[in-house]
Amino acid sequence: MPGKFELKKGKSGKFSFNLKAVNGQVILTSQTYKTKAAAQNGIKSVSANCNKKTSFEQKVSKKGEPYFVMLAANKQVIGKSQMYASKTSMMNGIASVKKNASKAQVKDLTG
């Protein structure tokens, strides 16, 4: 069973999505988008780019916590991971995005 994208609309009226693993854990959180269509395009971009090595940029927070951002083909940030306790766990997060994103269904929670 693949993971899923959850598309949502925030209080500000902007849209975003989370990619969740099979166990329900959020593995990628998108940027915010002005329109639902733009957020849907973001989901398509994650699915299309999830198996490209150049789509993932590894980073370290000011507190020293590893995390990653996912980039579209145009190098725009599509989404960001949680903060991880170790580089190994971050690498597992990247592997989870690669495993789940291409087959994930979209659950529209925008009502």
Secondary structure as UniProt FT lines:
FT   STRAND          4..9
FT   TURN            11..12
FT   STRAND          15..20
FT   TURN            22..23
FT   STRAND          26..30
FT   HELIX           36..49
FT   TURN            50..51
FT   HELIX           53..55
FT   STRAND          56..60
FT   TURN            62..63
FT   STRAND          66..71
FT   TURN            73..74
FT   STRAND          77..80
FT   HELIX           87..101
FT   TURN            102..103
FT   STRAND          105..108
//
